Amino acid sequence: MPNKTKLIGTPIDLNRLNKINKPSHQRCVELQEISQPTLADLSLQIFERKK
């Protein structure tokens, strides 16, 4: 069964940048990091590898 609705998981409203031809919903979430490595640490590792 094809998707009829899209859930957008970005901190910005993509509908303002692109026309999405399906109904979409934006949700905000808060992240509480409680262990190491943090999301920032992991992101830095990924981007450093791609250089």
CYANA upper distance limits for C-alpha pairs under 8 A (distance plus 0.5 A):
  4 LYS  CA     22 LYS  CA      7.06
  4 LYS  CA     23 PRO  CA      7.63
  5 THR  CA     22 LYS  CA      6.42
  5 THR  CA     23 PRO  CA      5.54
  5 THR  CA     24 SER  CA      6.09
  5 THR  CA     25 HIS  CA      8.33
  6 LYS  CA     22 LYS  CA      7.18
  6 LYS  CA     23 PRO  CA      6.80
  6 LYS  CA     24 SER  CA      5.11
  6 LYS  CA     25 HIS  CA      7.07
  7 LEU  CA     24 SER  CA      6.14
  7 LEU  CA     25 HIS  CA      5.66
  7 LEU  CA     26 GLN  CA      6.80
  7 LEU  CA     27 ARG  CA      8.37
  8 ILE  CA     14 LEU  CA      8.10
  8 ILE  CA     24 SER  CA      7.24
  8 ILE  CA     25 HIS  CA      6.59
  8 ILE  CA     26 GLN  CA      5.71
  8 ILE  CA     27 ARG  CA      7.75
  9 GLY  CA     26 GLN  CA      7.22
  9 GLY  CA     27 ARG  CA      7.38
 10 THR  CA     14 LEU  CA      8.18
 10 THR  CA     26 GLN  CA      8.23
 11 PRO  CA     28 CYS  CA      7.69
 13 ASP  CA     17 LEU  CA      7.99
 13 ASP  CA     26 GLN  CA      7.40
 14 LEU  CA     18 ASN  CA      6.47
 15 ASN  CA     19 LYS  CA      6.19
 15 ASN  CA     20 ILE  CA      6.77
 20 ILE  CA     24 SER  CA      8.13
 33 GLU  CA     38 THR  CA      6.92
 33 GLU  CA     39 LEU  CA      8.27
 37 PRO  CA     41 ASP  CA      6.29
 37 PRO  CA     42 LEU  CA      7.09
 38 THR  CA     42 LEU  CA      6.89
 39 LEU  CA     43 SER  CA      6.60
 40 ALA  CA     44 LEU  CA      6.68
 41 ASP  CA     45 GLN  CA      6.89
 42 LEU  CA     46 ILE  CA      6.83
 43 SER  CA     47 PHE  CA      6.72
 44 LEU  CA     48 GLU  CA      6.44
 45 GLN  CA     49 ARG  CA      6.80
 46 ILE  CA     50 LYS  CA      7.13
 47 PHE  CA     51 LYS  CA      7.26
